[in-house]
Amino acid sequence: MASFLARTGSTLIESVKPKTVAKILSYAPIGLQQVRNLNVQEHVSYTLLNEGNISTPKFAVAKNGKEAVEIAQRLKTDNLVLKAQVLAGGRGKGTFKNGLKGGVRVVFSPESAGDFASKMIDQLLITKQTGAAGRICKKVMVAERKFPRREFYFAVMMERAFNGPVLIASKEGGVDIEEVAASDPDAILYEPIDIAKGLTKEQACKIIEKVGLSDNADEHVQMLLNMYKLFVEKDALLVEINPYAEDAMSGFFALDAKLRFDDNAEFRQKELFSMRDWTQEDPKEVEAAKYNLNYIALDGTIGCMVNGAGLAMATMDIIKLYGGEPANFLDVGGGATAEAVKAAFKIITSDKKVMCLLVNIFGGIMRCDVIAEGIIAAAKDLNLNLPIVVRLQGTKVKEARDLIRSSGLKILARDDLDKAADMAVHLAQIVKLAREMNMDVNFEIPDAQKDDKCKKKK
């Protein structure tokens, strides 16, 4: 939830009423997580919970079928659960590209554990959040199976609407919390936490009583206090346990957990961040991170390169206003070099859906001539055959325009953002149509600074 809000640049919250919290939860798919925040695999979450004195089922991680058999034998039980370690929701209802259904499987012998693990590992799992491309499964968590009698939802997260962390709870755990929030907003409880004081025992007691865990309340209160302590010590943005379940045999356990961490704290959490699984992230986003570029892939046809998150959002909005769809969010920031700009172009154009590029730079800390140098270098070195529309304003803009004009490249420079967006949308439509008709499109620009005409040739 927090990552979605950070990514979209909108609070989506006008108050802290239960119905408002429900609305926020309804906007919280994992598939919209922000790349700049660390997400960890479930087995890492289990490990961190155990270190924080929060009980989970016994488990271990297998990288192949043989290891899965050995782990199952060590657990000494015929009731086992295999969980594909893929950073996506809906794993249980997902399907592997090899035809195997379900990324979460119940098995009853070590041999079955090895058989199913072999079919999961190195396969792409497709869920409602991964899209048709799926996501690679490199590991499988083998855990003892629990038999829940009651299930609850608990989460501590950082949320700007509460000016800090908030404890969220529900007696309806073990299911899609977004659906609970939409169908029964009153089932979601929230407790804002004073960051200076932390979660108090009184607050934890109040929440435990409201969700109906008064029996052995001290145990559950301590769990919430441990949960908040973990949240603070690990610089987390989210610590979510769903479900926190009472086992039919004995005790309460965190059966599933989701943890997310602030990338700004990487210098303090080096060991934690060393566990980042790059195989679970979009390769384009991974490449962008190397150059400190903020990149998020989208589904449109117009590649965007902008400086500043706010301007990037506005650029995406105006593209949609003129009937187009942005192919990405890309903020080059204020300190990008010509090399970083070139890398940005390479990342954007690696997306085969991109039909046109729109560059929108307001030069302040970032100089327009540096951007222009990067654009020119990228167009030459990458041999780009896509139309490039550039709107530059601010520091060194005259020098930037001179560079573009003298480059001899087919770059359309525009002063007005409306005209630039409108042109980008139309050019993208022309290129798309040409590709569908297996035609070449050549845009001849006698003077990119002065001539507004775009000519299409067969």
N, C-alpha and C positions, 0 to 999 in steps of 0.2 A: 504493500500500500504506500509506504513512504517513498519507495523508489519510483513508483508511478507518478506521484505528485512532483517529485524532484525532476523527473524526466519531462513532464509536460509543462512545468513552470507555472502550475496553477494550484492553489490550495484546495479548491473544490469544496471549501468549508466556509460557512458563514457564521456558524455557532457550534456549540458542543452538545447539542441535543441528541438523544438516542437516534432519532430518525436521520440526523445528519451523519452520525457515525456509520449507520447502515448504508447510507449513500456512498460514503468513502469506501467501505468494504466492497461494495458492488463494483468498484473500479480497480480492483486489485489483482489482476491476473499476473502470474509470474512471467509470462511471455513478454511483459512490458517493463521488465526490470531494467534499471539503468546500468550500463556497462561499467561505469566508474565505481560502482559499489561491489565489494567482494561478496559473492555467494559461494557457499561451500556445499560439498556433497553431504548426503544424509549421514554417512558413517563418520564424517568429521564432526557434524553436529552432535551425534551420539557421544563421541569422545569428549567434546567440550562439556556436555551436560554431566557426564560422569565425573569429570574433573571438578565440576561445580556442585557435586553431591546431589545430583538429580538422577534418579534411577531410570535406567532403560533396560530393555531385554539384553541378554548376552548376545554378542555378535562378533563377527570378524569379516574381513573383506577378501574376496577371491578374484584373481586375475585370469583364471582359467578353470575348466571343469575339474581337474585334478585337485586343485586347491580347495574348491567348493566341497568335494567329498571329504577331504581331510578336516576341514572346519566343522562339517556336520558331525563327523565322528567325535570330535573333541567336545562338542556341545552336549553329547550324550542324550539326545531326545529324538523321537520320531516325528515330532511336530515342529516343522521348520518353515520359515518364510524367506524367499529369495526376493531381493529388491534390486532392480536395475539402478545403478548409480548414474542417473541422468538428471541434469538440472532442468526439469520441466514438470509441471503439474499434470495430473491425470495419467500417471504411469500405469496404474492398475487397469485402466480401460484402453491403454495404448496397444498398438500392434507393431511388431518388428517387420522390417522389410522382407525378411525371409519367411514370413507367414505366421510366426509364433505370436499368439495373442496373449497380452498381459505382461506388463513390466514388473508386476508384483505377483508372485506365485507361491501357493502353499504346497509343500511337498512333505512326504512321509518317510523318506529314507535317504541316507547319504548318496546312494546310487542315483536316485531321482534328482537330488540337488546337483550332482555333477552333470547329469544329462541336460537339465534345463539351463544351468549356468553356461554350458558350452554353446547352447543355441542363442543365448542372450549376448554374450561377450563378443565384441567387435562387430556388432550388428547395429543398424540404425533403428531407433525406436520413434515411432510417429504417435504423437498425442495431439490433443486439441490445441495445445500451446506451442508445439514445435512447427506446425504446418507440414506440408507434404514432404519437405526435405528431411525431416526427422533429425534426431540427434544421436551421436555415436555413444554406445555403451561400452566402456572399457573395463568396468569393474562391476561386481555383483556383491551386495551385502547379504551374508547368510546369518540369520538371527533366529533365536528361539521364538516359537509362536506363543502368543498370549491369547487369553479368551476373555475379552472385556465384558464386564457386567454393566458398568456405567462409564460414560465418556464425557470429558469436559474440554473446553477450549481456553487456553491462556496465552497471552502475548504481551510483551513489553516492547514498545516501539517509540521511536522519535517522531514527533508530529508537530509541525509548526502551528496548527490550530490550537494546540494546548500549550504552546510556548515551551515545549520540552517533551520529556517522555510521558507516556500514558500507559497504564495497565488496562488491557482489554480482556474480558472474560465472558464465558457463556456456559451454561449447563448443557448446551446442545453441541457437544464436540464430536469429532470423528466424521463429520460431514463437511461439505463445501460451505465454509463460513460465509462466503458471499451470498449464497442462496438463503442461508438463515437470516442474514442481515436484510435481504430484500423481502422475505416473506413474513418475518417476525422481528421488527426492529427492537422491540422491548426485550428480546432475548439477549441482546448485546449489552453488557455492562462496561462502564469505563470509569477509570479512576486516575485523574491527572496527578502527576508526581512532581513535587517541588525538587528540582535538580539539586538545590543546595542542601536539602534535608534527606533526600532519597526516599525510597518506599518505606513507610513506617509500619510497625507491627499492627497498629490500629487499622490502617488502611487495608492491609492484607487480611486481617480478621474480618473486616466488613465484607470484602469480596468473597471470601470463603463461605461466610454465612449465607450470602445472597445466592450463591450457586448451589447451595444444599450440601455442603461438605462439613457440616458441624461435627460429625463423628470423627474423632481423632483430628480435630481441627489444628492442633499444634503442628502435626506433621505437614499438613498442606500449607499452613502459614509459612513454615520454614522453607518449603519448596519455592513459594513465591519470593521470599527474601533472597534465596539462593539464585533464583532466576534473575532478579534485578541486579544482584552483585555481579553475576556473569555479564550482564548487559553493560555495566559500567566498566568493569575491568578489561573487557575485550573491545571496547569502543564500538559496540554494536549499534546498528540502526534498527534491528529487529531481532528479537528472540521469540519464536513462536512454537508452542507445543500443542499439537492437535493430532490425536487426542492425548490428553492426560487421563489414563484409564485405570479403573479398578479391575484387577485380574480376578477371575473366578476362583483361582486357587489361593493367591495371597498377594496383598500389597498393591500399591499404585505405581504405574510406570508411564514414562513418556514414550509413546509408541511411534510417534512421528514428530520430527522437529525441522524447523526452517530457521536458519540464522543468516543474517546479512550484516556486513560491516562497512564502516566508513573508510574509503580509500585514503582520506586525509590523515588517517592514523597509522598508515603503513609503517612509518618510521618507528612507531612504538610497538607494533605488532608484527615484527619481521617473521617470526616463526609461524604465526597464523597465516600470513600472506604467502609464505612459501608453499602452502598447500593448495594454492589456486590451481584449478584444473582448466588449463587453457583449451583443452579439447572440447569443452562444453560451451565455448564462446565463438561468436561469429569471427572467422579468420580476418575479415576486414576490420572489425572492431579491435581485434588483438593488434593488428598492424598499426592502427590509428593510435593506440595507447603508447606505442614506442616513440611516437613523435609528439606526445601530449596533445593529441587532437581529440576533441569530443565528437565521436561519430556514432550514429545509430542508424541502422539500415531500415528503410521503409519500403513500401510496395509500389511507388510511383515511377514516373519516367523522366523526371527532371532532377538532375543532380545538383545539389546546393552546396556552395562553399561560402560561409559567412563568418564574420568576426563578432562574437558576443551572442550569448544565448537568447537574449531578448530580441535582437535583430534577426536571429535565425528563425525564431518562432514567427515573427512578423513576415519574414520572407516566405515561409511555408504557407502562412495564411493567405498572402496575396497571390501566390501560385494557385491555390484552390479557388480564390475569388475569380480568377480568370479561366477557370475550368480545367486546370491541370492538377497533377498529383506529384508531390515531392518524392524523390527516390531515397532521400536520406536527410538526416539532421547532421550537419557538420559545422562545428564551431572551431575555427583555427586559433582562437584566443588572441591575446594582445602581444605575445612574444614570438610569434611564428617566424621562421626563417624562409628564405626562398626554397631551401631543401624541403622544409615541412610542407610548403604549399605544393610543391611537386609531388610529394608523397600523398597529399590529400587528393590530388587529381588522379593519381594512380589507383587509389582506393575507390574513389567514386566511379571511375570508368571500368573497374573490374566487374561491376554489376552490369550484366548484359541487358538489363531492362532500361538502362539510361539511354535516352534519345537526345538529350540536350543538357548543357551545363549552364547554370546561372550563378555568377559570382556577385555577391553584394557586400561591399566592404565600406565601412565608415572609418576613415583613417584618424586615429587619435594616437594611442601608443603604437598601434600597428600602422606603419607607413604604407601608403598606396603604391609607391614605387617598388617596394619589396614584394608586395603581392603581384604586381605586374611582372616583375622579373621571374617569379615562380611560375606564373601562368605561361609565360613565353617559353621558359625552359621545359615545362611539362608538355606543352603542345608540340615542341620540336622533338624532344627525346622520346616521348610516348607515341609519336606519329598519330596524333588524335585526328580523327576524321568526323568528329561530332561538332555541331555548331556550339560556339561559346559566346554567351551573352554576359557582358561585364558592366556592372554599375559601381563606380568608384566615386567617393566623396571624402574630403578631409585632407589630412596632412600629405603633402607631396603629390596631390592629385594631378597637377599639370605635368610633372615629370612622368607620372605613370601613364598618362594619355599619350605623351610623346613616345614613350617606349613601345606602347601597343601600336601606335600609328606607324612607327618606323620598322616594326618587326616583320612586316610583309605577310603576317599570318591573318587568317580569316576569323578575326575576333570582332564581334559587334559590341561596341562600347556605347552605353546610354547613361545620361545624367539622371533621368527620372526612373524611379523604381517601378511605377505603374507600367511605363512603356517597356522596361526591361522584362518584367514578368509576363506581360502580354505577348511580347515577341518570343520569349522562351517557350511558352505554352504552344504557340502556333508552330514554331520550328520543331518541337517534339512531335506534334501531330503529323507534320510533313515527313519527318524521318521515319516514324512508325509506319505510315502508309507506304512509303517507298520500300521499306524492308519487306512488308507484306507482299508487295508487287514485284519483289526482287529487282529493284531499280537502284541506281546510284543517285545520290543527291549531292550537288555541288553548290555551295553558297559563295557567290562572287561578291566581294565587298571592296569596291574601288577605294573608299576611305571610310574605315570603320567608325570614325568620329563624326562624320558628317552625313553619310548616306544611310537612310533608313530602309532602303529596299533590300529585300531578300529574294534572290533569283534562283529558281529551281531548274536544273538541267537533267535531261535523261542521260 
